[in-house]
Amino acid sequence: MNPADRIRALQDKGQLLAHEAQRLLDALDDTLEHDTDPDPQAPRHDPQPTPVPTRWLTLNAAACSVDVHVDTQSREPRLDVQRGELHLQPRDDGWHVHQGDTEGNANTRPRILQHLQPAKATLTLPQDTGLHLDVTAGTLHLHDVSALTGRLHAGDVKAHGLRAVQLDVHVGDVDVHLDPHPGTHHLRLGVGDLDLHLPHDAHATLHGHVDIGDANAPLPFQTQRHGLVATSIEGTTGTGAATLHASVGTGDLTLHQGEHHA
């Protein structure tokens, strides 16, 4: 189900009023058609996860599907492009993968969305390298990447092996396996479903909130409904050394703990 269909389905189920659904659809259209992003070479001002990786790779793209892996023996990233256009360049604090002209000019973003074939690639990172997203539309699969920051306007994120996260997704689905380092972590989703997986021995305190939708969590976490459509999750496991803030505008928030994955 694409983001627009998800919004219409929520309206059909009575979870969104007609004017609320139209406002979300208008916002989605504006994001995909008129979005311009800051200079990808400019310094980042996002909150940094704890601990901060020694190096970063920034992925700056309009439309892409990228699988990201980690090679513990490598000192430089590798980019294997199967379709479309992506470029890898060094920068002061790590590396930059961009789509479009040779400088990754943000002004090319509307042209890319209209005319460029969505890129498909496999990206391999050195160990202790964080990934920063500045992506308009895409699908990201992360395998053992330790730190994730940035934003995705529309699309899906699946991540295994995260230790730190500061991520904003406007519309899409997010499925994250997180073993959080002590510190503060944020996951924000506008429209869609957010699944957060914690190990059975995690040390974390979760503050979760859904404006319109459902929240589900196992004990010792507690869920509570607020009014007709809002729900929350609160609770602590282990020492609570990590603080997790997870929010969903419209959709569902589900916490899983102690599950194993391949």
Secondary structure, DSSP 8 states (H G I E B T S, - for coil): --HHHHHHHHHHTTSS-HHHHHHHHHHHHHHHHH-----TTS---S---SS--SEEEEEEEEEEEEEEEEETT-SS-EEEEEES--EEEEETTEEEEE-SSTT--GGGHHHHHHHS--EEEEEEEETTEEEEEEEEEEEEEEES--EEEEEEEEEEEEEEEESEEEEEEEEEEEEEEE---SEEEEEEEEEEEEEEEE-TT--EEEEEEEEEEEEE--TTSEEEEETTTEEEEEEEETT--EEEEEEEEEEEEEEEES----
